[in-house]
Amino acid sequence: MSIQPLPGIKLFDLTGKSAIITGGSKGLGLAMAAGLASAGANIMLVNRNEAEGKAAAQEIASTYGVKAEAFSADVTNQAHMEAMAQATMDAFGRIDILINNAGINIRGAIDELTLEQFNQVMNINVNGVWLASKAVIPYMKKANNGRIINIASTLGIVGLANRTPYTSSKGAVVQMTRALGLEMAPFNINVNAICPGPFLTEMNIPIAGTEEAKNFIVGATALARWGELKEIQGAAIFLASDAATYMVGSMVTVDGGWTAK
């Protein structure tokens, strides 16, 4: 028996769809935004720095020939997230994809960190994902279609010393992805997560040359190197596309073999 592709269907084509990417003006967020734009999606970049967001949106629009806008918002503010969703509807008339990428990392031993620091990480990394999802889901439900992609981490699956705020937050994102995936499946809204390993983003530059990075981060990967930003794009395009319609609550690791060892 041979299986033929369905006529007229391009599995990875996102032409005409719209995507919101929080934390989208730099790092992995901008890389994923560019990846989705290269597949034809219109892009709404969300971050706190308005000028940075507008510059990134202009670059995406001119490079890929899609519509791209920027929205300045705090992902921990419910009113901001609701306004973000409405701004996307006003700009593009639809919300097909949400990538919950905004996040921070505060490193340190537990007896050196404060509760305020722990709560700061949890508020952005966990509450921000919940609030952004809550804001777009009514529009996705009405359309009976949608993709929510949470950016978790390999540190939501395995542990690393001196990372209690970050690992706790990303473990919560992993479980939120599973629970929300089950909740949204009846509405044809697929919720999945990408678990990146060590990418040399601005968040990781401060530790790039340390012994910890050499031995326990980059040294722990099968490829023995940092990930390049472009290497996150394929997973984002896949989960946003019709190629991933049977995936619910899945964690896609892009980690150079870190969690395989």
C-alpha positions as CSV (number, residue, x, y, z in Angstrom):
1,M,0.0,0.0,0.0
2,S,1.3,3.4,-0.9
3,I,0.3,6.6,1.0
4,Q,-0.1,9.7,-1.2
5,P,-0.1,13.2,0.1
6,L,-3.5,14.8,0.1
7,P,-3.9,17.1,-2.9
8,G,-3.5,20.8,-2.2
9,I,-2.2,20.5,1.3
10,K,1.2,21.8,2.2
11,L,1.8,20.5,5.7
12,F,4.3,23.3,6.8
13,D,2.6,26.2,5.0
14,L,1.5,28.9,7.4
15,T,0.4,31.4,4.7
16,G,-2.4,33.7,5.9
17,K,-2.2,32.5,9.5
18,S,-1.2,34.9,12.4
19,A,1.1,34.2,15.3
20,I,1.8,35.9,18.6
21,I,5.2,35.5,20.0
22,T,5.8,36.8,23.5
23,G,9.4,37.8,24.2
24,G,9.6,38.0,20.5
25,S,12.0,40.8,19.8
26,K,15.3,39.0,20.4
27,G,16.9,35.6,21.1
28,L,14.8,32.4,20.6
29,G,11.6,34.4,20.3
30,L,12.8,36.4,17.3
31,A,14.3,33.3,15.8
32,M,11.0,31.5,16.0
33,A,9.1,34.6,14.7
34,A,11.4,34.6,11.7
35,G,10.9,30.9,11.2
36,L,7.1,31.2,11.2
37,A,7.3,34.3,8.9
38,S,9.4,32.3,6.5
39,A,6.5,29.8,6.3
40,G,4.1,32.6,5.5
41,A,2.6,33.6,8.9
42,N,1.8,37.2,9.9
43,I,3.6,38.0,13.1
44,M,2.7,40.0,16.3
45,L,5.8,40.5,18.5
46,V,5.2,41.1,22.1
47,N,7.7,42.5,24.6
48,R,8.2,45.4,27.0
49,N,10.6,47.4,24.9
50,E,8.4,49.2,22.3
51,A,11.3,50.5,20.1
52,E,13.0,47.1,20.0
53,G,9.8,45.4,19.1
54,K,9.0,47.8,16.3
55,A,12.5,47.5,14.8
56,A,12.3,43.7,14.9
57,A,8.8,43.7,13.3
58,Q,10.0,46.0,10.5
59,E,12.9,43.7,9.8
60,I,10.6,40.6,9.7
61,A,8.1,42.3,7.4
62,S,10.8,43.5,5.0
63,T,12.7,40.2,5.0
64,Y,9.8,37.8,4.6
65,G,7.1,39.9,2.9
66,V,4.5,39.2,5.6
67,K,2.6,41.6,7.9
68,A,4.4,42.1,11.2
69,E,3.4,44.3,14.2
70,A,4.8,44.9,17.6
71,F,2.8,45.2,20.9
72,S,4.4,46.5,24.1
73,A,3.1,44.5,27.1
74,D,3.9,42.9,30.4
75,V,2.9,39.2,30.3
76,T,2.1,39.2,34.0
77,N,-0.6,41.8,33.5
78,Q,-4.0,40.3,32.6
79,A,-5.3,43.5,31.0
80,H,-2.2,43.7,28.9
81,M,-2.6,40.2,27.6
82,E,-6.3,40.8,26.8
83,A,-5.3,44.0,24.9
84,M,-2.6,42.0,23.1
85,A,-5.1,39.5,21.8
86,Q,-7.5,42.3,20.7
87,A,-4.6,44.1,19.0
88,T,-3.8,41.0,17.1
89,M,-7.4,40.5,16.0
90,D,-7.5,44.2,14.9
91,A,-4.3,43.8,12.9
92,F,-4.8,40.4,11.3
93,G,-8.4,39.4,11.9
94,R,-7.5,36.0,13.5
95,I,-5.2,34.4,16.1
96,D,-4.0,31.0,14.9
97,I,-0.7,30.5,16.9
98,L,0.6,31.6,20.3
99,I,4.2,31.0,21.3
100,N,4.7,31.6,25.0
101,N,8.3,32.4,25.0
102,A,8.8,35.3,27.4
103,G,10.9,34.2,30.4
104,I,13.7,35.0,32.8
105,N,16.3,33.1,34.8
106,I,17.7,34.1,38.2
107,R,20.5,31.7,39.2
108,G,21.9,31.1,42.6
109,A,22.0,28.8,45.6
110,I,18.7,28.6,47.5
111,D,20.2,30.1,50.6
112,E,21.5,33.1,48.6
113,L,18.2,33.8,46.8
114,T,15.2,35.7,48.1
115,L,11.6,34.8,48.0
116,E,11.0,37.9,45.8
117,Q,13.5,36.6,43.3
118,F,11.8,33.2,43.2
119,N,8.4,34.8,42.8
120,Q,9.7,37.0,40.0
121,V,10.7,34.0,37.9
122,M,7.5,32.1,38.6
123,N,5.4,35.2,37.8
124,I,6.9,35.7,34.4
125,N,7.6,32.1,33.4
126,V,4.4,30.5,34.7
127,N,1.8,33.2,35.3
128,G,2.7,34.8,32.0
129,V,2.1,31.6,30.1
130,W,-1.2,31.1,31.8
131,L,-2.4,34.7,31.2
132,A,-1.4,34.8,27.5
133,S,-3.1,31.5,26.9
134,K,-6.2,32.6,28.7
135,A,-6.4,35.8,26.6
136,V,-6.2,34.0,23.2
137,I,-8.2,30.9,23.9
138,P,-11.7,32.5,23.4
139,Y,-10.7,33.6,19.9
140,M,-9.3,30.1,19.1
141,K,-12.4,28.4,20.5
142,K,-14.6,30.6,18.3
143,A,-12.5,29.6,15.3
144,N,-12.4,26.0,16.4
145,N,-8.7,25.9,15.7
146,G,-5.4,27.0,17.2
147,R,-1.9,26.2,18.2
148,I,-0.4,27.1,21.6
149,I,3.4,26.4,21.9
150,N,4.9,26.9,25.3
151,I,8.6,27.3,25.6
152,A,9.6,25.1,28.5
153,S,13.1,23.8,28.9
154,T,15.2,20.7,29.4
155,L,15.4,22.0,32.9
156,G,11.7,21.3,33.2
157,I,12.6,17.6,32.7
158,V,16.0,17.2,34.4
159,G,17.6,19.1,37.3
160,L,20.6,21.4,37.7
161,A,22.0,22.8,40.9
162,N,21.5,26.5,41.7
163,R,18.4,26.8,39.5
164,T,15.5,26.2,41.8
165,P,13.4,29.2,40.5
166,Y,14.0,28.4,36.9
167,T,13.6,24.6,37.1
168,S,10.5,25.0,39.2
169,S,9.0,27.4,36.7
170,K,9.8,25.2,33.7
171,G,8.5,22.1,35.4
172,A,5.3,23.9,35.9
173,V,5.1,24.9,32.2
174,V,5.6,21.2,31.3
175,Q,2.6,20.2,33.5
176,M,0.5,23.2,32.3
177,T,1.1,22.1,28.7
178,R,-0.1,18.6,29.4
179,A,-3.2,19.8,31.4
180,L,-4.1,22.5,29.0
181,G,-3.6,20.2,26.0
182,L,-6.2,17.9,27.4
183,E,-8.5,20.8,28.1
184,M,-8.3,22.3,24.7
185,A,-8.3,19.1,22.6
186,P,-12.1,19.1,22.1
187,F,-11.8,22.6,20.6
188,N,-9.2,21.6,18.0
189,I,-6.6,23.7,19.8
190,N,-3.3,21.8,20.1
191,V,-1.1,22.7,23.0
192,N,2.4,21.5,23.0
193,A,5.8,22.6,24.3
194,I,9.4,23.0,23.1
195,C,12.1,22.1,25.6
196,P,15.2,23.9,24.4
197,G,18.6,22.9,25.7
198,P,21.6,25.2,25.9
199,F,21.3,28.0,23.4
200,L,23.6,30.9,23.6
201,T,21.0,33.5,24.1
202,E,21.4,36.8,26.1
203,M,20.1,34.9,29.1
204,N,23.1,32.5,28.9
205,I,25.9,34.8,27.9
206,P,26.8,35.6,31.5
207,I,27.8,31.9,32.1
208,A,29.1,31.0,28.6
209,G,32.7,30.9,29.6
210,T,32.4,29.3,33.0
211,E,33.5,25.9,34.2
212,E,29.8,25.1,34.9
213,A,28.9,25.7,31.3
214,K,31.9,23.7,30.1
215,N,31.2,20.7,32.3
216,F,27.5,20.6,33.0
217,I,25.8,22.4,30.2
218,V,27.6,22.4,26.8
219,G,29.8,19.5,28.0
220,A,26.7,17.5,28.7
221,T,25.3,17.6,25.2
222,A,26.0,14.9,22.6
223,L,27.0,17.6,20.1
224,A,29.3,19.3,22.7
225,R,28.3,22.8,21.7
226,W,25.7,25.6,22.2
227,G,22.6,25.5,20.0
228,E,22.4,28.1,17.2
229,L,19.2,30.2,17.3
230,K,18.2,29.0,13.8
231,E,18.0,25.5,15.2
232,I,14.9,26.2,17.2
233,Q,12.9,27.2,14.1
234,G,12.1,23.8,12.7
235,A,10.4,22.7,15.9
236,A,8.3,25.9,16.1
237,I,7.2,25.7,12.4
238,F,6.3,22.0,12.9
239,L,4.2,22.5,16.0
240,A,2.5,25.5,14.5
241,S,1.6,23.7,11.3
242,D,-0.9,21.1,10.1
243,A,1.9,18.5,10.4
244,A,1.3,18.4,14.2
245,T,-2.4,18.0,14.3
246,Y,-2.2,14.7,16.3
247,M,0.1,16.1,18.9
248,V,-1.4,17.0,22.3
249,G,0.6,17.8,25.5
250,S,3.9,16.8,23.9
251,M,7.4,18.0,24.9
252,V,9.7,18.4,21.9
253,T,13.3,18.5,23.1
254,V,15.8,20.5,21.0
255,D,18.8,20.1,23.2
256,G,21.7,18.6,21.3
257,G,21.2,15.3,23.0
258,W,21.4,16.6,26.6
259,T,18.5,14.7,27.9
260,A,19.4,11.6,25.9
261,K,22.5,11.0,27.9
